Every structure is written in C-alpha cells, then in structure tokens.
Amino acid sequence: MLGLARLVIILLVALTIVYISLSLYSRSVRRRKLEAEWAEEGRTGDRDAFVREGLEDYDGSLRRKLILGVYVVPLALIALIIYLVNFA
C-alpha cells in the first residue's frame, strides 16, 4: 500500500507540472492568435483590451477545461488496471 501511495504522489506532482506547462502553452497560443487577428483586421482602439477580453473568454472555454484531462485520464487508467488485476 505504501508503494501505491508513493506512486500516486509522484504521479500527481508530474501531472501538475504537465498541466501547468500545457495551460501556459495553450494560453500563449491563444494570445498570439488574438494579436494576429487584431493585426489582420486592422482594428482601431486598445489592442491590449481586445487581447484581455479574448483571454477572459478563453478562461471560460471548453478547451481550458479539457486540459484537466491530464489528471483524469492517467488516474482512471491506473484505477482500471488495479481493478482488473485484482478483481477480474
């Protein structure tokens, strides 16, 4: 049981690093797309406000929530494997 606890702790630390990296990367890609959209359309006004509003929309988007799958998928697979090995 101690081995499983150690595995879960190490896995959660690794998954947290992956989650943070993916979140920062995805946000920077969205920022670049918003800045490119601003430049293509030749808008007038405050570019920073446009980008800020776009990032606020991104914060509530489905893509942002799907990144949480970094935690769900590996933990669910480990739970399934443990179940199948012990009870199937």
Secondary structure as GFF3:
##gff-version 3
##sequence-region A 1 88
A	DSSP	alpha_helix	2	41	.	.	.	ID=ss1
A	DSSP	alpha_helix	47	59	.	.	.	ID=ss2
A	DSSP	alpha_helix	62	66	.	.	.	ID=ss3
A	DSSP	alpha_helix	69	87	.	.	.	ID=ss4
###
